[in-house]
Amino acid sequence: MDFMKKSKLNKSYWEQRYETYQIGWDIGYPSTPLKIYVDQIEDKSLKILIPGAGNSYEVEYLWNKGFKNVYALDIAKQPLEHLSHRIPNLPTTQLLHMDFFNLNAQFDLIMEQTFFCALDPILRPNYVEKMYQLLRPQGKLVGLLFNFPLTENEPPFGGSLTEYKSLFKKRFRIKTFDESINSIEPRKGKELFFIFESI
């Protein structure tokens, strides 16, 4: 279903943000908590998805670490083109220019980095269901969620630990869910690191 069409935060919105360089979420390198998590993964054969990947520094880091089964998905074309220039050997079949909610595939690991907070909050239950569908049994959803009051006008949209737990517990086993101890300086105290396992 085209859930994104219900929201103003659609393909045109995000491509306009890239055209005008309104990409304040882009820190220019892999997020520290995710980089540290990746450094602990031994199985390089895992099929990994990063949705709402943006300029995909985490994808680039994974690829350079030997994870060749990694996929970047974004509804905007520009960041995927940037990634293709930076990693010319990355197969175009692993660059998914599409609406996340229309993806039909399965993964061992999905990494969340500023995608959830960019979606219209009305889509949060749909996000949980779609993540559950995309993960293989015992697959993991790992990443960061913002920990500040829910904003109403435009992303990033926040939330609370209590709200998130209530949202995810129906479909996922909560393995880790705490304040991130190694966030980048501008996000210190505002991020929750989590590891959820598909039930």
C-alpha positions as CSV (number, residue, x, y, z in Angstrom):
1,M,0.0,0.0,0.0
2,D,1.1,3.5,-0.7
3,F,1.1,4.8,2.9
4,M,3.4,7.6,2.0
5,K,0.8,9.2,-0.3
6,K,-1.2,9.9,2.8
7,S,1.5,12.2,4.1
8,K,3.1,15.4,2.8
9,L,6.4,13.8,3.6
10,N,6.5,12.0,0.3
11,K,9.0,11.5,-2.5
12,S,8.7,15.1,-3.8
13,Y,9.2,16.5,-0.3
14,W,12.4,14.5,0.4
15,E,13.9,15.1,-3.1
16,Q,13.3,18.9,-2.6
17,R,15.2,18.7,0.7
18,Y,18.2,17.2,-1.1
19,E,17.9,19.6,-4.0
20,T,18.1,22.6,-1.6
21,Y,20.6,20.9,0.8
22,Q,18.2,21.0,3.7
23,I,19.7,17.8,5.2
24,G,20.5,18.7,8.7
25,W,20.3,15.1,9.8
26,D,23.3,14.3,7.6
27,I,26.4,14.1,9.9
28,G,28.8,13.1,7.1
29,Y,30.0,9.8,8.6
30,P,28.5,6.6,10.2
31,S,26.7,7.2,13.4
32,T,29.0,6.2,16.3
33,P,26.6,3.8,18.1
34,L,25.9,1.9,14.8
35,K,29.5,1.9,13.8
36,I,30.4,0.2,17.2
37,Y,27.6,-2.3,16.7
38,V,28.8,-3.2,13.2
39,D,32.3,-3.7,14.5
40,Q,31.0,-6.5,16.7
41,I,29.3,-8.5,13.9
42,E,31.3,-11.5,12.8
43,D,29.0,-12.9,10.1
44,K,29.7,-11.0,6.9
45,S,27.1,-12.9,5.0
46,L,24.1,-11.3,6.7
47,K,21.6,-9.7,4.5
48,I,21.3,-6.1,5.8
49,L,18.9,-3.3,5.0
50,I,19.2,0.4,5.8
51,P,15.9,2.1,5.0
52,G,15.6,5.8,4.6
53,A,19.4,5.5,4.1
54,G,20.1,9.0,3.0
55,N,23.7,9.4,1.9
56,S,24.3,6.0,3.4
57,Y,27.5,6.4,5.4
58,E,26.5,3.2,7.3
59,V,26.0,1.3,4.1
60,E,29.5,2.5,2.9
61,Y,31.0,1.5,6.2
62,L,29.5,-2.0,6.1
63,W,30.5,-2.5,2.5
64,N,34.1,-1.5,3.2
65,K,34.1,-3.9,6.2
66,G,33.3,-6.8,3.9
67,F,29.5,-6.9,4.2
68,K,28.6,-7.4,0.5
69,N,24.9,-8.3,1.1
70,V,23.9,-4.8,2.2
71,Y,21.0,-2.8,0.8
72,A,20.3,1.0,0.8
73,L,16.7,2.1,0.4
74,D,15.5,5.7,0.0
75,I,12.5,7.3,-1.5
76,A,14.7,10.1,-2.8
77,K,17.0,9.4,-5.8
78,Q,19.8,11.9,-5.0
79,P,21.4,10.1,-2.0
80,L,21.4,6.8,-3.8
81,E,23.2,8.4,-6.7
82,H,25.7,9.9,-4.3
83,L,26.3,6.4,-2.8
84,S,26.7,4.8,-6.2
85,H,29.5,7.3,-7.0
86,R,31.3,6.6,-3.7
87,I,31.0,2.8,-4.1
88,P,31.0,2.1,-7.8
89,N,31.2,-1.7,-7.2
90,L,28.0,-1.7,-5.2
91,P,25.4,-3.5,-7.4
92,T,22.6,-1.3,-8.6
93,T,20.2,-4.1,-7.4
94,Q,21.2,-3.2,-3.9
95,L,20.2,0.5,-4.3
96,L,16.5,0.5,-3.7
97,H,14.9,3.7,-4.9
98,M,11.3,3.1,-3.6
99,D,8.8,3.6,-0.9
100,F,9.8,1.5,2.1
101,F,6.2,0.2,2.5
102,N,6.2,-1.3,-1.0
103,L,9.4,-3.4,-0.4
104,N,8.9,-7.2,-0.5
105,A,12.0,-9.0,0.7
106,Q,13.5,-10.5,3.8
107,F,16.6,-9.6,5.8
108,D,18.6,-10.8,8.7
109,L,19.3,-7.3,10.1
110,I,17.7,-3.9,9.5
111,M,19.5,-0.8,10.9
112,E,17.5,2.2,11.9
113,Q,19.1,5.6,11.7
114,T,16.9,8.7,11.4
115,F,14.3,7.0,9.3
116,F,11.6,6.3,11.9
117,C,11.8,10.0,13.1
118,A,11.4,11.2,9.5
119,L,8.1,9.4,8.9
120,D,4.7,11.0,9.7
121,P,3.9,9.7,13.2
122,I,0.6,8.3,11.9
123,L,2.7,5.7,10.1
124,R,4.4,4.3,13.2
125,P,2.1,1.3,13.6
126,N,2.6,0.6,9.8
127,Y,6.4,0.9,10.3
128,V,6.3,-1.8,13.1
129,E,4.3,-4.2,10.9
130,K,6.5,-3.7,7.9
131,M,9.7,-4.2,9.8
132,Y,8.2,-7.4,11.2
133,Q,7.4,-8.6,7.7
134,L,10.8,-7.7,6.3
135,L,12.8,-9.6,9.0
136,R,13.4,-13.3,8.9
137,P,12.5,-15.2,12.1
138,Q,14.9,-14.1,14.9
139,G,16.0,-11.3,12.6
140,K,17.1,-8.1,14.3
141,L,16.1,-4.5,14.1
142,V,18.9,-2.4,15.6
143,G,19.4,1.4,15.8
144,L,18.5,4.7,17.4
145,L,15.3,6.5,18.2
146,F,15.1,10.1,19.3
147,N,14.2,10.7,23.0
148,F,12.5,14.0,23.1
149,P,8.8,15.2,23.1
150,L,6.9,14.5,19.9
151,T,7.0,17.5,17.6
152,E,4.1,18.2,15.3
153,N,5.2,20.3,12.3
154,E,8.1,18.5,10.6
155,P,10.8,16.0,11.2
156,P,12.6,14.9,13.2
157,F,9.6,13.6,15.2
158,G,10.5,12.5,18.7
159,G,8.9,10.2,21.2
160,S,9.5,8.5,24.6
161,L,10.8,5.1,25.8
162,T,7.4,4.2,27.1
163,E,5.7,5.0,23.9
164,Y,8.2,3.1,21.8
165,K,8.0,0.0,24.0
166,S,4.3,-0.1,23.8
167,L,4.5,0.2,20.0
168,F,7.1,-2.5,19.4
169,K,6.5,-5.1,22.0
170,K,3.7,-6.8,20.1
171,R,6.0,-7.8,17.3
172,F,9.5,-7.8,18.8
173,R,11.4,-9.2,21.7
174,I,13.2,-6.2,23.4
175,K,16.8,-7.2,23.9
176,T,18.3,-3.8,24.6
177,F,16.6,-0.4,24.9
178,D,18.4,2.3,26.8
179,E,19.9,5.8,26.5
180,S,22.7,5.7,24.0
181,I,26.0,6.1,25.8
182,N,28.1,6.9,22.7
183,S,25.9,9.3,20.7
184,I,27.6,12.1,18.8
185,E,27.9,15.4,20.8
186,P,24.8,17.2,19.3
187,R,22.6,14.2,20.1
188,K,23.9,13.3,23.6
189,G,21.0,12.6,25.9
190,K,18.5,12.6,23.0
191,E,19.0,9.1,21.6
192,L,17.9,5.6,22.7
193,F,19.9,2.7,21.4
194,F,17.9,-0.5,20.8
195,I,18.2,-4.1,19.7
196,F,14.8,-5.8,18.9
197,E,14.5,-9.4,17.8
198,S,11.6,-10.5,15.6
199,I,9.2,-12.8,17.5
